[in-house]
Amino acid sequence: MNELIKVQTTKQGEQRVSARDLHKTLDSKKRFSDWWKQWGFKYIDGIDYFAGHSEVTTNQYGATKLMDDYFLTTETAKSISMLTDTQRGDEVRNYFIAVEKAFNSPEMMMARSLQYAESKMLNYESQIAEMKPKAIFADAVNVSHQTILVGDLAKLISQNGVQIGQNRLFGWLRDNGYLHKQGSQYNRPTQRYIDQGLFKVKESSHANPDGSVKLTFTTKVTGKGQQYFVNKFLNYLDVKEV
């Protein structure tokens, strides 16, 4: 079947016809805007047609410009063609009937179903390939008994694609309730997240010159915490390197 007018197929498998193409194919003598006013009011945007834009050649030198267009269902295109009540209108209408018949044939429906299934499978495989390194990393870290400093956690998050520095990460942890924000507990983990196994506190003692002993506390992130925060940043945050 010779192509009388281009019929586009959307990603959802629905057919659309450019109103500008239809106007041209019907050999209308009216300007497109006037022609559309004549017919467009009979139909519903979002059901019978979908407003948009097309690239239109504006002069003999090939210059183009985006202009208003309306993408019609084939039913709407057939209706307008029939209402023109001309020989050309009948020819275009019959063409759309033939296009729809071919489009809805069992062979074409099967081909579209197979194409859709193949695209879904390729998308699924792509997602699996992307997630696999992260999953391996997460499993390895989760079983690790090695704790790391918050600065090292910042490096680990950055290595996985979300750039953040130590100071920015400390601030985020405080603002989101993982670490204390003030007082003697400043930058130490809150009890809730210690209990959840995300943090440990390393206690150290140092002898002062006067014989007194000074206690220091260092916040460490557990293997479970490393997995938790890397995944949280990968999934939910968009931060820039400090």
C-alpha positions as CSV (number, residue, x, y, z in Angstrom):
1,M,0.0,0.0,0.0
2,N,1.4,3.3,-1.1
3,E,1.8,5.9,1.7
4,L,-0.7,8.7,1.1
5,I,-0.1,10.4,4.4
6,K,2.3,9.5,7.2
7,V,0.7,7.7,10.2
8,Q,2.8,7.7,13.3
9,T,2.8,5.0,16.0
10,T,3.3,6.1,19.6
11,K,5.3,4.2,22.2
12,Q,1.9,3.1,23.6
13,G,1.1,1.5,20.3
14,E,-1.5,4.1,19.2
15,Q,-1.7,5.7,15.8
16,R,-1.5,9.4,15.3
17,V,-1.8,11.7,12.2
18,S,-0.5,15.3,12.1
19,A,-3.3,17.8,11.4
20,R,-0.8,19.8,9.3
21,D,-0.1,16.7,7.1
22,L,-3.8,16.1,6.8
23,H,-4.5,19.7,5.9
24,K,-1.9,19.5,3.1
25,T,-3.0,16.1,1.9
26,L,-6.6,17.2,1.6
27,D,-5.4,20.1,-0.7
28,S,-7.2,22.6,1.5
29,K,-7.1,26.2,0.1
30,K,-7.5,27.7,3.6
31,R,-4.7,28.7,5.9
32,F,-4.0,25.9,8.4
33,S,-5.1,28.0,11.4
34,D,-8.4,28.8,9.8
35,W,-8.9,25.2,8.6
36,W,-8.3,24.0,12.1
37,K,-10.8,26.5,13.6
38,Q,-13.3,25.1,11.2
39,W,-12.9,21.5,12.3
40,G,-11.0,21.4,15.6
41,F,-13.9,22.6,17.8
42,K,-15.8,19.4,17.0
43,Y,-13.3,17.3,18.8
44,I,-11.9,17.0,22.3
45,D,-8.2,17.6,23.2
46,G,-6.7,14.6,25.0
47,I,-9.2,12.2,23.5
48,D,-9.7,12.9,19.8
49,Y,-6.4,14.7,19.3
50,F,-3.3,15.8,21.2
51,A,-2.0,19.3,20.9
52,G,1.7,19.7,20.2
53,H,4.2,21.1,17.7
54,S,5.8,20.1,14.4
55,E,8.8,21.4,12.6
56,V,7.6,23.2,9.5
57,T,9.6,24.4,6.5
58,T,9.1,28.2,6.2
59,N,10.8,29.1,3.0
60,Q,12.4,27.8,-0.2
61,Y,15.8,27.7,1.5
62,G,14.8,25.0,3.9
63,A,14.5,27.1,7.0
64,T,12.3,25.4,9.6
65,K,10.3,26.6,12.6
66,L,8.3,24.8,15.4
67,M,4.6,25.5,14.9
68,D,1.4,24.5,16.5
69,D,0.1,21.1,15.4
70,Y,-2.5,18.6,16.5
71,F,-1.9,14.9,16.5
72,L,-5.2,13.2,15.6
73,T,-6.4,9.7,16.2
74,T,-7.1,7.9,12.9
75,E,-10.8,8.0,13.8
76,T,-10.7,11.8,14.0
77,A,-8.6,12.0,10.8
78,K,-11.2,9.8,9.0
79,S,-14.0,11.9,10.3
80,I,-12.5,15.2,9.1
81,S,-11.7,13.6,5.7
82,M,-15.3,12.4,5.3
83,L,-16.7,15.8,6.4
84,T,-14.8,17.7,3.7
85,D,-17.1,16.0,1.2
86,T,-14.7,16.0,-1.7
87,Q,-13.2,13.3,-3.9
88,R,-9.8,13.8,-2.2
89,G,-11.5,13.5,1.2
90,D,-13.0,10.2,0.3
91,E,-9.6,9.0,-1.0
92,V,-7.9,9.9,2.3
93,R,-10.7,8.4,4.4
94,N,-10.4,5.1,2.5
95,Y,-6.7,5.2,3.0
96,F,-7.0,5.5,6.8
97,I,-9.5,2.6,6.8
98,A,-6.9,0.4,5.0
99,V,-4.1,1.5,7.3
100,E,-6.2,0.6,10.4
101,K,-7.1,-2.7,8.9
102,A,-3.5,-3.6,8.3
103,F,-2.4,-2.2,11.8
104,N,-5.0,-4.4,13.5
105,S,-4.3,-7.5,11.6
106,P,-3.3,-10.6,13.7
107,E,0.2,-10.5,12.3
108,M,0.8,-6.9,13.1
109,M,-0.7,-7.2,16.6
110,M,1.6,-10.2,17.3
111,A,4.6,-8.3,15.9
112,R,3.9,-5.3,18.2
113,S,3.4,-7.7,21.2
114,L,6.8,-9.3,20.5
115,Q,8.5,-5.9,20.1
116,Y,7.0,-4.7,23.4
117,A,8.1,-7.9,25.2
118,E,11.6,-7.6,23.8
119,S,11.9,-3.9,24.8
120,K,10.7,-4.8,28.4
121,M,13.3,-7.6,28.6
122,L,16.1,-5.4,27.4
123,N,15.2,-2.8,29.9
124,Y,15.0,-5.4,32.7
125,E,18.4,-6.8,31.7
126,S,19.9,-3.3,31.7
127,Q,18.6,-2.6,35.2
128,I,20.0,-5.9,36.5
129,A,23.4,-5.2,35.0
130,E,23.4,-1.7,36.5
131,M,22.3,-3.0,39.9
132,K,24.6,-6.0,40.1
133,P,27.8,-4.2,41.1
134,K,25.9,-2.2,43.7
135,A,24.3,-5.4,45.1
136,I,27.7,-7.2,45.3
137,F,29.1,-4.1,47.1
138,A,26.2,-4.0,49.5
139,D,26.4,-7.6,50.4
140,A,30.1,-7.5,50.9
141,V,30.0,-4.5,53.2
142,N,27.0,-5.7,55.2
143,V,28.9,-8.8,56.4
144,S,32.1,-6.8,57.0
145,H,33.1,-6.4,60.6
146,Q,35.4,-3.4,59.8
147,T,34.2,0.0,61.0
148,I,35.3,3.2,59.2
149,L,35.4,6.9,60.0
150,V,32.7,9.3,58.7
151,G,35.3,10.8,56.4
152,D,36.0,7.4,54.9
153,L,32.2,6.9,54.4
154,A,32.1,10.1,52.5
155,K,34.8,8.7,50.2
156,L,32.9,5.5,49.8
157,I,29.7,7.3,48.8
158,S,31.7,9.4,46.3
159,Q,33.2,6.3,44.8
160,N,29.7,5.0,44.1
161,G,28.7,8.1,42.1
162,V,27.4,10.7,44.6
163,Q,30.0,13.3,45.3
164,I,30.0,14.5,48.9
165,G,32.8,15.6,51.3
166,Q,33.4,14.8,54.9
167,N,32.1,18.2,56.3
168,R,29.0,18.0,54.2
169,L,28.3,14.5,55.3
170,F,28.8,15.3,59.0
171,G,26.3,18.2,58.6
172,W,23.8,15.9,56.8
173,L,24.1,13.3,59.5
174,R,23.4,15.9,62.2
175,D,20.6,17.5,60.4
176,N,18.9,14.2,59.8
177,G,19.2,13.0,63.4
178,Y,21.9,10.4,63.1
179,L,24.4,12.4,65.1
180,H,24.0,14.8,68.0
181,K,24.0,18.4,67.0
182,Q,25.2,20.1,70.2
183,G,26.6,19.6,73.7
184,S,29.1,17.1,75.0
185,Q,27.6,14.5,72.6
186,Y,28.3,16.6,69.5
187,N,29.0,14.5,66.4
188,R,28.4,11.3,68.3
189,P,25.6,8.9,67.1
190,T,22.2,9.0,68.7
191,Q,21.3,5.9,70.7
192,R,18.6,5.0,68.2
193,Y,21.0,4.4,65.4
194,I,23.6,2.7,67.6
195,D,20.8,0.3,68.6
196,Q,20.1,-0.3,64.9
197,G,23.7,-1.3,64.3
198,L,24.7,1.6,62.0
199,F,27.3,3.1,64.3
200,K,29.8,2.2,67.0
201,V,31.6,4.6,69.3
202,K,35.3,4.0,69.9
203,E,36.5,5.2,73.3
204,S,40.1,6.1,73.9
205,S,42.0,7.5,76.9
206,H,45.0,9.8,76.9
207,A,47.2,10.8,79.8
208,N,47.7,14.5,80.3
209,P,51.0,16.0,81.5
210,D,49.4,16.7,84.8
211,G,48.6,13.1,85.3
212,S,44.9,13.3,84.6
213,V,43.3,11.1,82.0
214,K,41.4,12.5,79.0
215,L,38.7,10.4,77.4
216,T,37.9,10.8,73.7
217,F,35.2,9.3,71.6
218,T,35.3,8.6,67.9
219,T,32.2,7.8,65.8
220,K,32.7,4.8,63.5
221,V,30.3,3.5,60.9
222,T,29.7,-0.3,60.8
223,G,29.5,-2.5,57.8
224,K,25.7,-2.4,58.0
225,G,25.8,1.4,58.3
226,Q,28.0,1.7,55.2
227,Q,25.5,-0.3,53.2
228,Y,22.6,1.7,54.6
229,F,24.1,5.2,53.8
230,V,25.5,4.3,50.4
231,N,22.1,3.0,49.3
232,K,20.3,5.9,50.8
233,F,22.5,8.4,49.0
234,L,22.3,6.5,45.7
235,N,18.5,6.3,45.9
236,Y,17.4,9.5,47.4
237,L,20.0,12.3,47.3
238,D,21.5,14.6,44.8
239,V,24.3,16.4,46.4
240,K,27.5,18.1,45.1
241,E,31.0,17.6,46.3
242,V,32.1,19.9,49.1
